[in-house]
Amino acid sequence: MKNIKAIIFDAYGTLFDVNSAAEKCKGKIGSKWESFANYWRTTQLEYTWLRSLMDRHKDFWQVTEDSLDKSMKYFDIDSSMRNELLDLYKVLSPFKEVPEVLKILKEKNYKLCILSNGTTALLNELIESNNLKNIFDDVFSIEEVGIYKPSSKVYDMPIKKYNIQKNQVVFLSANTWDVSGGGNYGYNSIWVNRNSNIFDNLDYKPSDEIKNLKQLLDIV
């Protein structure tokens, strides 16, 4: 890790808890809130992959709305909650160790970036609402290339901007398909395995596996 020039983070599920919007409404949704949140997330991801394959791009916010509509129907959740859930998705909570770890890494003078499916506006709102301004050198959105992860066009953006080698990047994601996407591209991909999941068989094994971002400090 001595030659690392940039540490790049996925946003959704890695820095920010995608289930936190539904969790804040669990009093209204009831015991099915977690199953609903997981279904919403899975549908959201499936839509990004399908739209990339079909060349029918919509931005991440539109995909989030479409996947929420399906999920609310599937779980029979009152449509009056739609706007509340969407508003909460714009201000997802970070995982508890994230702010402290990012500030420590910032002091070590690495380039810190986000590389995400989210739009620039969505990502900036998350950063601001969680008091993380002035932490990241860049926020890379897939909207710059018009296709979702795991397209190599997405992972190529920081390499082109910084004029660095692929192996000079540490890339972190909680999503196994994203870890594999970055790893197969040439990044040193680290899996943030918060829930003791099993890694996918996608021709890549992560260079490291950690349970939370605090363990990244032992690596870099």
C-alpha positions in Angstrom: 0.0 0.0 0.0 3.0 2.3 -0.1 2.3 3.5 -3.6 -1.3 4.4 -3.0 -2.3 7.8 -4.3 -6.1 7.8 -3.8 -8.6 6.1 -1.6 -12.0 5.9 -3.3 -15.3 5.0 -1.6 -18.6 3.8 -2.9 -21.3 5.8 -1.2 -24.5 3.9 -0.9 -24.2 1.0 1.5 -20.5 1.7 2.2 -20.4 5.2 3.7 -24.2 5.8 4.0 -26.8 3.3 5.3 -29.3 2.7 2.6 -31.8 1.2 5.1 -31.8 4.2 7.3 -34.7 5.9 5.4 -37.0 3.0 6.0 -35.7 2.5 9.6 -36.7 6.0 10.5 -40.3 5.1 9.4 -40.4 1.7 11.1 -43.1 3.0 13.5 -45.4 3.5 10.5 -44.2 0.6 8.4 -44.1 -2.0 11.2 -42.1 -5.1 11.5 -41.7 -5.5 7.7 -39.6 -2.3 7.5 -36.3 -4.2 7.0 -37.6 -6.6 4.4 -39.1 -3.6 2.6 -35.8 -1.7 2.8 -33.8 -4.6 1.4 -36.3 -5.2 -1.4 -36.2 -1.5 -2.3 -32.4 -1.6 -2.5 -32.3 -4.8 -4.5 -34.8 -3.5 -7.0 -32.9 -0.2 -7.3 -29.7 -2.1 -8.2 -31.4 -4.4 -10.6 -32.9 -1.4 -12.4 -29.4 0.2 -12.8 -28.0 -3.0 -14.3 -31.0 -3.6 -16.6 -31.1 0.0 -17.8 -27.3 -0.1 -18.6 -27.8 -3.3 -20.6 -30.9 -1.9 -22.4 -29.2 1.5 -23.1 -32.3 3.1 -21.4 -30.5 5.4 -18.9 -32.3 7.2 -16.2 -30.5 9.0 -13.4 -30.2 7.4 -10.0 -32.9 9.5 -8.4 -35.4 8.4 -11.1 -34.4 4.8 -10.6 -34.8 5.2 -6.8 -38.3 6.5 -7.3 -39.2 3.8 -9.7 -37.9 1.0 -7.4 -39.6 2.6 -4.4 -43.0 2.6 -6.2 -42.6 -1.1 -7.0 -41.5 -1.9 -3.4 -44.4 0.0 -1.8 -46.9 -2.0 -4.0 -45.2 -5.3 -3.2 -45.3 -4.6 0.6 -48.7 -2.8 0.5 -47.4 0.4 2.0 -49.7 3.4 1.9 -48.8 5.7 -0.9 -49.0 8.7 1.4 -45.6 7.7 2.7 -43.8 8.0 -0.6 -42.6 11.6 -0.3 -41.5 11.0 3.3 -39.4 8.0 2.3 -37.9 9.9 -0.6 -37.0 12.9 1.5 -35.3 10.6 4.0 -33.3 8.9 1.3 -31.8 12.2 0.4 -30.3 12.5 3.9 -29.3 8.9 4.7 -27.3 8.4 7.8 -23.6 7.5 7.7 -22.4 4.3 9.4 -21.3 5.4 12.9 -17.5 5.1 12.3 -17.5 6.9 9.0 -17.0 10.6 10.0 -14.1 9.8 12.4 -12.3 7.6 9.9 -12.6 10.0 7.0 -11.2 12.8 9.1 -8.2 10.7 10.1 -7.5 9.7 6.5 -7.8 13.3 5.5 -5.0 14.2 7.9 -2.8 11.6 6.2 -3.0 13.5 2.9 -4.5 10.8 0.7 -6.7 11.9 -2.1 -10.2 11.0 -0.8 -13.0 10.5 -3.3 -16.5 9.2 -3.8 -17.3 7.1 -6.9 -21.0 6.4 -7.0 -24.1 5.7 -9.0 -25.7 8.7 -7.4 -26.1 12.0 -9.1 -23.7 14.8 -8.1 -26.6 16.7 -6.5 -27.7 13.7 -4.4 -24.2 13.0 -3.2 -23.5 16.6 -2.3 -26.7 16.7 -0.3 -25.6 13.6 1.6 -22.2 15.1 2.3 -23.6 18.4 3.5 -26.4 16.9 5.7 -23.8 14.7 7.4 -21.3 17.4 8.0 -18.7 15.9 5.7 -17.9 19.0 3.7 -14.2 19.6 2.9 -13.4 15.9 3.3 -13.5 14.7 -0.3 -11.2 16.0 -3.1 -13.7 14.8 -5.7 -17.2 13.3 -6.0 -17.4 11.2 -9.2 -20.9 10.4 -10.4 -21.7 7.9 -13.1 -23.7 10.6 -14.8 -20.4 11.8 -16.3 -20.3 8.7 -18.4 -24.0 7.8 -18.6 -23.7 4.2 -17.5 -23.9 2.5 -14.1 -21.3 0.4 -12.3 -19.8 -2.0 -12.8 -18.9 -0.6 -16.3 -15.2 0.1 -16.6 -16.1 3.5 -17.9 -17.1 4.4 -14.3 -13.9 3.1 -12.7 -11.8 4.9 -15.3 -12.9 8.4 -14.3 -10.5 8.9 -11.3 -7.6 7.4 -13.3 -8.1 9.8 -16.1 -8.5 12.9 -13.8 -5.5 12.1 -11.6 -3.3 10.5 -14.2 -2.4 7.7 -11.9 -2.1 3.9 -12.3 -5.0 1.6 -11.5 -2.9 -0.2 -8.8 -2.3 3.2 -7.0 -6.0 3.2 -6.0 -7.6 1.6 -3.0 -11.3 1.2 -3.6 -13.8 0.3 -0.9 -17.4 -0.9 -1.3 -19.8 -2.9 0.7 -21.3 -4.3 -2.5 -19.6 -7.5 -3.7 -20.4 -6.9 -7.3 -18.8 -3.4 -7.0 -15.7 -4.8 -5.3 -15.4 -7.2 -8.2 -16.0 -4.5 -10.7 -13.3 -2.3 -9.3 -11.0 -5.2 -8.8 -11.4 -6.6 -12.3 -10.7 -3.1 -13.6 -7.4 -3.1 -11.7 -8.0 -1.3 -8.4 -6.9 -2.7 -5.0 -10.5 -3.5 -4.0 -11.4 -3.9 -0.3 -14.7 -5.4 0.7 -16.5 -3.7 3.6 -18.4 -6.8 4.9 -20.5 -5.4 7.7 -23.0 -8.2 7.8 -20.8 -11.3 7.4 -22.0 -12.0 3.9 -20.5 -14.4 1.3 -18.5 -13.0 -1.6 -19.8 -13.5 -5.1 -18.0 -15.7 -7.7 -17.1 -13.0 -10.2 -13.5 -13.8 -11.0 -12.1 -11.5 -8.3 -11.1 -11.9 -4.7 -10.8 -8.7 -2.7 -7.3 -7.7 -1.6 -8.7 -7.3 1.9 -12.0 -7.8 3.8 -13.0 -5.6 6.7 -16.0 -5.4 8.9 -16.0 -1.6 9.2 -14.0 1.4 8.0 -12.0 1.6 11.2 -10.1 -1.5 10.1 -9.0 0.4 7.0 -6.7 2.4 9.2 -4.7 -0.7 9.9 -4.2 -1.3 6.2 -3.2 2.1 4.9 
